[in-house]
Amino acid sequence: MNDRIALIIIDLQNDFLTGGALPVPDGDKIIPVLNEYISLFKNRHLPIIATRDWHPRITKHFKQYGGLWPPHCIQNTWGAQFHPDLHLPSDIIIISAGTTEDQEGYSGFEGVDHSGKPLINVLKERQISHLFIGGLATDYCVKATVIQAVKFGFKVNLLTDAIMGINLQPSDSQKAIDEMVSQGANLSTIDTITL
């Protein structure tokens, strides 16, 4: 069963953390917890996947081109790099999303690996059926990835101690969690997961 489990870390990039272009409030607080999950999965030789926003300089995702957000996570910039305190293993599978001018890239399932292979194919090739998902932000990319994963038929555990939301409205994160649960996600923490 263990070879059918994977950890997905959503968008732990400099621009979404303190000092970045679009920081998630208190986003830095989940880094130590995510490192615990990384260690747990690494010690059991289970796949670890990290998604990243990887936007071009001009994209409909950005405010000046009709989108919602200020420029962030632009390809090959400091802001797009994974946070240096995140202990990603050497065999990390990186999935890049939002890579074209017309792609929003909220869900990790919109992303591809270094060879252009979609995330769904990466998971199917490894016969993965159960995903543990944490990262940023609860009310956007985490929610989109979790809901799409459930729709694709994956069993999903949302790591509630390893997510943080933007909360443009104060209750956005809680609403997102409620929606993910209503779609079929299970809630877990580092103290409750069993692999």
N, C-alpha and C positions, 0 to 999 in steps of 0.2 A: 504493500500500500504506500510506503514512504516515497517510492519513485513517482508517485502520482500527485505529489504535493509541491507547491512552489510559493515563495514569498515574492510579492510585488511591492516595491517601494515607489510611490508616486511623487515625482518632481521635487526632490530635495535639492534644489538648486539655489545658488547664491542670491538670485534676484527675488526669490520668495522668502528670504530670511533677512535678519537684521543687516542693514546697510545696502540692501538690494533695491531694485526699482519698484518692486511690488510686494513688499514684505507682508507675510501673513502674521497677524498679531500673535506673539508667543510661539511662533513656529519653531524657533530654536529649541524649545523645551522638549520636543519629541525626538531630537537626535540621539540622546543617550538610550532611550527606549528602543528606537529602531536598531541601534547597535547591538542591543541585547538580542533582538530577533535575528539579526544577521548572524551573530555568533551561534545561536541555537540552530539555525538552518545549516550554516556552514559545517558545524560539528557533526551533523547528520548527513552531510553530503547531498543536501537537497538544493534544487535550483533557486537562485536568487536573481530577480529581474528588477532593473531600475528604469523607470520611464523618465523622460525629460521633454520639456517644451524645447523646440529647436526651430525657432521662427526665423524667417527671412526678415530683412530690414523693412520691407514693405509687405504688409499683410492686412487683410480685412479684419483681423483679430485686434489690431491696434486702433486706438481712438481716432487718430488723425486720418484713418482710412475707413472710418465708419463703424469701428468695433467698440468694445466696452472698456478696453484696458490701455494703460500707457505702455510704451515699448518695454519689452522684457524678454529675457532668455533668447537674445538674438544669437544666431549660430556663430560659434567660435569666439564668443566674448566671455569675459569673467563672469558675467551674470548668468550665463547658461551652464557654467560648470557646476558639478555636484559640490555640495558643501564639503570643505576639507575635513571637517570633524566626523563625517559619515564614513564608517569603516567598510567601504565596499570591497568585496573580495576580488582577486585578480581574474577570476573566471566569471565576473558579473555579465549578465546579458543586458545590454543597453537597448532600449526601445525609444526611438525619437518620434515625436508627434508634432503636428502643426508646422510641417516642414515646407509647405508651399503657400503662395500668396492667398489662396482661397480656402485654406484648411484652418479650422479653429483649433482642433487638436485637444479637446477637453478629455476625451476618453483615451486611455492607453491603447485601446483596440483600434484607434485610428493610426497608431504608430507602427513603425517597421524597425527591424534590426539593421545592422551595418550592411547587410547584403540586400536590403529591400524587402525582406520577408515579413509579412504582417504578424502581429503578436499572436493572433489566433492560430496561425500555422506553427509558430515557435512552440506554443503549448501543445498542440496536437502531436507534433513530431516527437515530443517527449512523453506523450501519453499522460499529460497532467490533467487531472479532473477536479482538483481542490486547490483553491487559491486563498492565501492569507494576505490581506491588503491593508497597507497603511501609507501615510504620507500627507501631501498637501495638494489642494486644500479640500477639507471635508465637503464643502458645499459646492464645489465645482469639479475638479478633475478626479478626486476620489469617488465622489458620487457617480459621475458619468462612467468611470471604469467599472465600479462595482455593479451597477445596474446592467451594463452591457454584458459583463461576465455571467451574471445570473441568466440573462436572456440567451446566452450561448450555451447554457446548460451546465456551467461550472458550479460546484459547491463553493460558497464564498464565506470566509470569516473576516469581518471588518475588525481591525485592531484598534479598539477605541482609545487605548492609551498611547497610540502612535499616530494620531491624526489631529489636525488643527484647522479651523475654518477662518475664512475672511470675514464673514458676518457683515455684509453690507447692511443687512437688517439684523437686529440682535438675535433673532431666533433661527437664522438661516441654517446654522450647523445642526441644531436639533431637528429641524424639519428635514434636513438631508438624511440624517441618521434614521429617522422614522420612515422616510421613503425607502431607504435601502433595506430596512428590515421588512417593510411591507412587500417588497419585491422578492424577498427570500434570503437575504443575507443574515448570517449569525453574528452575534457580537462576542468578541473575545478580548482578553488582556494577556500580558506576559505570564500572569499567574494562573490563568485558566486554560491555556491552549495545551492540547496533547497532540503530539506528532507520532 
